[in-house]
């Protein structure tokens, strides 16, 4: 049951991410920063795609994804349509990987690095949703403040 709930939540929130990116009136405003806002909506979108493709796709689904985290924050002016395609592909990947997991898999240990605290895979998947939603809120606020 928890896997279906996770799939539903990831799908819901990745669709919200697409909607936020689509809601910008001016595409170039996806890439602006201002004063203490150091990350653009475009870069946050790239970061979320990279994060999920790494931790769910590569780590749990063995997709072969190679993360280039620095580019998530340094690339600029990626076309809106490309961002939306990346989010849509990420949603498909997440759904596919989660569909392959069992309830028992969620109880297994997930450790990003040997020095970190141990956690279950299920706990980490919930953590990743919280991370997605944190940045989704930042993107929403960025759009309402700077897309003028």
CORTA-V298937 format. One record per run of one state. SS is the DSSP state (H for helix, E for strand, L for the rest). FROM is the first residue (numbers start at 1). TO is the last residue. If there is no record, write none. Layout:
ss & from & to
SS & FROM & TO
SS & FROM & TO
This chain:
ss & from & to
L & 1 & 1
H & 2 & 23
L & 24 & 26
H & 27 & 31
L & 32 & 33
E & 34 & 34
L & 35 & 36
E & 37 & 37
L & 38 & 40
H & 41 & 61
L & 62 & 68
H & 69 & 74
L & 75 & 79
H & 80 & 100
L & 101 & 102
H & 103 & 107
L & 108 & 108
E & 109 & 110
L & 111 & 118
E & 119 & 120
H & 121 & 146
L & 147 & 148
